[in-house]
């Protein structure tokens, strides 16, 4: 194996976050008896992504991101809601979203016998632990590093310093990060001085941040690890 320490992102790398998000939104809006129109759904996803980008930059805390997003959404449509309360209901549904991407379980099971696997993820710790547990992925990871408990987020070097300090016999040369986000995972890996694998399904998409390797499906990771 080329690397003995594999750092995996979670959302849209191992687990289908888009599916979890869609299911949670649908359940939430059914509960509050508001029609989830395509316009509302699109507006939510755009502002939510923007808020998480601000979190990556260090301009917002994760609590500010999640507790204010529904207030911002409904303010856009001229309505006022209890944003933190709505977030708590949404979170209860999002926590249940644990659909795996492809054969990620089989790949993780196999790789765990050949290398040390760790999770590196931005987000809410309770949500990520519940989803990893219910997807049956958790037992194959030596540890899980979540930005909420680390006190810093990807792509900040402080997040990776936190993780590296807790990995036994850690060496940067034998470590690689696998993730779908250029700004979080790939830039984070570059900042931390480790190799990076960018997972992206689109065939001819040109990265704005250059990863060490690119793959379209998780299975392709074997070609990289074998070299």
Buried (B, 14 or more C-beta within 10 A) or exposed (E): EEBBBBBBBBBBBBBBBBBBBBBBBEBBBEEBEBEBEEEBBEBBBEBBEBBBBBBBEEEBEBEEBBBBBBBBBBEEEEEEBEBEEBBEBBBBBBBBBBBBBEEBBEBBBEBBEEBBBBBBBBBBBEBBBBBBEBBEBBEBBBEBBBBBEBEBBBBBBBBBEBBBEEBEEBEBEBBBBBBBBBBBBBBBBBBBEBBBBBBBEEEEEEEEBEBBBBBEEBEBBBEBBEE
